[in-house]
Amino acid sequence: MSKLDELKERIAYLKGFLTIAFGLLVLISGGLINLYMKDDITIIFWLGCTLVFIILFVLLKVMLKIESYLKQIGEL
């Protein structure tokens, strides 16, 4: 497998992961909004908020990794 094909496969894999992580972020955020609207601020709410920030950090890291692979493709 050539270097270009390998980089394209890695980008495709990361894009799939990015899609799933973004979907989780939307679902968890919707649940948190629902809890907030019901005035049900418990430990579950705060754990959800923490999870949202963790997912945002992971999304950022994945996007930076994709960007580095795209830069490598541009150098080929």
NUDRENBA-768909 format. One record per residue: residue number from 0; x, z, y of N, C-alpha, C, O, CB in turn. Coordinates in steps of 0.1 Angstrom, whole numbers. Glycine has a CB too. Layout:
BEGIN
(site NUM,(X,Z,Y),(X,Z,Y),(X,Z,Y),(X,Z,Y),(X,Z,Y))
...
This chain:
BEGIN
(site 0,(9,0,-12),(0,0,0),(9,0,12),(19,8,13),(-10,12,0))
(site 1,(6,-9,22),(14,-9,34),(11,3,43),(1,10,41),(11,-23,41))
(site 2,(20,5,52),(19,16,62),(6,15,70),(-1,24,73),(31,16,71))
(site 3,(3,2,74),(-9,0,82),(-22,4,74),(-31,10,79),(-10,-15,86))
(site 4,(-23,0,61),(-34,3,53),(-35,18,51),(-46,24,51),(-33,-4,40))
(site 5,(-24,25,49),(-24,39,47),(-29,46,60),(-37,55,58),(-10,44,44))
(site 6,(-25,42,71),(-29,48,84),(-44,46,86),(-51,54,90),(-22,43,95))
(site 7,(-49,34,82),(-63,31,84),(-72,39,75),(-82,44,79),(-66,16,81))
(site 8,(-67,42,62),(-74,50,53),(-75,65,58),(-85,71,57),(-68,50,39))
(site 9,(-64,69,63),(-63,83,69),(-73,85,80),(-80,95,82),(-49,87,73))
(site 10,(-73,75,89),(-83,75,100),(-97,75,95),(-106,82,101),(-80,63,110))
(site 11,(-100,67,85),(-114,66,80),(-118,79,74),(-129,84,76),(-115,55,69))
(site 12,(-109,86,67),(-111,99,61),(-114,109,72),(-124,117,71),(-99,103,52))
(site 13,(-106,109,82),(-108,119,93),(-120,116,101),(-127,126,106),(-95,118,102))
(site 14,(-124,104,102),(-137,100,109),(-149,106,101),(-158,111,107),(-138,85,111))
(site 15,(-148,105,88),(-159,111,80),(-160,126,82),(-171,131,83),(-157,107,65))
(site 16,(-148,132,81),(-148,147,83),(-153,150,97),(-160,160,99),(-133,152,81))
(site 17,(-149,142,107),(-153,145,121),(-169,144,122),(-175,152,129),(-147,135,131))
(site 18,(-175,134,115),(-189,133,115),(-196,145,109),(-206,150,115),(-193,120,108))
(site 19,(-191,149,98),(-197,161,91),(-196,173,100),(-205,181,101),(-191,163,77))
(site 20,(-184,175,106),(-181,187,114),(-190,187,126),(-195,197,131),(-167,188,118))
(site 21,(-192,175,132),(-201,174,144),(-215,177,140),(-222,183,148),(-199,160,150))
(site 22,(-219,172,129),(-233,175,124),(-235,190,122),(-246,195,126),(-236,168,111))
(site 23,(-225,197,116),(-226,211,115),(-227,218,128),(-234,228,130),(-214,216,107))
(site 24,(-219,213,138),(-219,219,151),(-233,218,158),(-238,228,164),(-209,212,160))
(site 25,(-239,207,156),(-253,205,162),(-263,214,155),(-271,220,162),(-257,190,161))
(site 26,(-262,215,142),(-272,223,134),(-270,238,138),(-280,245,140),(-270,221,119))
(site 27,(-258,243,138),(-255,257,142),(-259,260,156),(-265,270,159),(-241,260,140))
(site 28,(-256,251,165),(-260,253,179),(-275,253,181),(-281,261,188),(-255,241,188))
(site 29,(-282,245,173),(-297,245,174),(-302,259,168),(-312,264,174),(-303,234,165))
(site 30,(-296,264,158),(-300,277,152),(-298,288,162),(-306,297,164),(-293,280,139))
(site 31,(-286,287,169),(-283,297,179),(-293,297,191),(-297,307,196),(-268,295,184))
(site 32,(-296,285,195),(-306,284,206),(-319,290,202),(-326,297,210),(-308,269,210))
(site 33,(-323,287,189),(-336,293,184),(-335,308,184),(-345,314,188),(-338,287,170))
(site 34,(-324,313,179),(-323,328,179),(-323,334,193),(-329,344,196),(-310,332,172))
(site 35,(-317,327,203),(-316,332,217),(-330,331,223),(-334,340,230),(-307,323,225))
(site 36,(-338,320,220),(-351,319,225),(-361,330,220),(-370,334,226),(-357,305,222))
(site 37,(-358,334,207),(-366,345,201),(-362,359,205),(-367,369,201),(-366,343,186))
(site 38,(-351,359,213),(-345,372,217),(-340,380,205),(-342,392,205),(-355,380,226))
(site 39,(-335,373,196),(-330,379,183),(-314,379,183),(-308,372,175),(-335,372,171))
(site 40,(-309,387,193),(-294,387,194),(-288,398,185),(-288,409,189),(-290,389,209))
(site 41,(-285,394,173),(-279,403,163),(-265,398,160),(-259,389,166),(-288,404,151))
(site 42,(-259,404,150),(-246,401,145),(-246,386,140),(-235,380,142),(-241,410,134))
(site 43,(-257,381,135),(-257,367,130),(-255,358,142),(-248,348,141),(-271,364,123))
(site 44,(-261,361,153),(-260,353,165),(-245,352,170),(-240,342,172),(-269,358,177))
(site 45,(-239,364,170),(-225,364,174),(-215,358,164),(-205,351,168),(-220,379,177))
(site 46,(-218,359,152),(-210,352,142),(-212,337,143),(-202,329,142),(-214,356,127))
(site 47,(-224,332,146),(-227,318,149),(-219,313,161),(-214,302,161),(-242,316,150))
(site 48,(-219,321,171),(-211,317,183),(-197,316,180),(-190,306,185),(-213,328,195))
(site 49,(-191,325,172),(-177,324,168),(-175,312,160),(-165,305,162),(-173,337,160))
(site 50,(-184,309,151),(-183,297,143),(-183,284,151),(-176,274,148),(-194,297,132))
(site 51,(-191,284,161),(-192,272,170),(-178,270,177),(-174,258,177),(-203,274,181))
(site 52,(-172,280,181),(-159,279,188),(-148,274,178),(-139,267,181),(-154,292,195))
(site 53,(-149,279,165),(-140,275,155),(-142,260,152),(-132,253,151),(-141,284,142))
(site 54,(-154,256,151),(-157,242,148),(-152,233,159),(-146,222,157),(-172,240,145))
(site 55,(-154,238,172),(-149,230,183),(-134,228,183),(-129,217,186),(-153,237,196))
(site 56,(-127,239,179),(-112,238,178),(-108,228,167),(-99,221,168),(-107,252,175))
(site 57,(-115,229,155),(-112,220,144),(-115,205,148),(-107,196,145),(-121,223,132))
(site 58,(-126,203,155),(-129,189,160),(-118,184,170),(-114,173,169),(-143,189,167))
(site 59,(-113,193,178),(-103,189,187),(-90,185,180),(-84,175,183),(-100,200,197))
(site 60,(-86,193,170),(-75,191,162),(-76,177,154),(-66,170,153),(-72,202,152))
(site 61,(-88,175,149),(-90,162,141),(-89,150,151),(-83,140,147),(-104,162,134))
(site 62,(-95,152,162),(-94,140,172),(-80,138,176),(-76,126,178),(-103,143,184))
(site 63,(-72,148,178),(-58,146,182),(-50,140,170),(-41,132,173),(-51,160,185))
(site 64,(-53,143,158),(-47,137,146),(-50,122,145),(-42,114,143),(-51,144,133))
(site 65,(-63,119,148),(-67,105,148),(-60,97,159),(-55,86,157),(-82,104,150))
(site 66,(-58,104,170),(-51,97,182),(-37,95,178),(-31,84,182),(-52,106,194))
(site 67,(-30,104,171),(-16,102,167),(-15,90,157),(-6,83,158),(-10,115,161))
(site 68,(-25,89,148),(-25,78,138),(-27,65,145),(-21,55,142),(-35,80,127))
(site 69,(-36,65,155),(-38,52,163),(-26,48,171),(-23,37,172),(-50,54,172))
(site 70,(-19,58,176),(-6,55,183),(4,49,173),(12,40,177),(0,68,190))
(site 71,(5,55,161),(14,49,151),(10,35,147),(19,27,145),(14,58,138))
(site 72,(-3,32,147),(-7,18,144),(-3,9,155),(2,-2,153),(-22,17,142))
(site 73,(-4,14,167),(0,6,179),(15,3,179),(19,-8,184),(-4,13,192))
(site 74,(23,12,173),(37,9,173),(41,-1,162),(52,-6,163),(44,22,171))
(site 75,(32,-3,152),(36,-13,141),(35,-27,146),(37,-36,138),(26,-11,130))
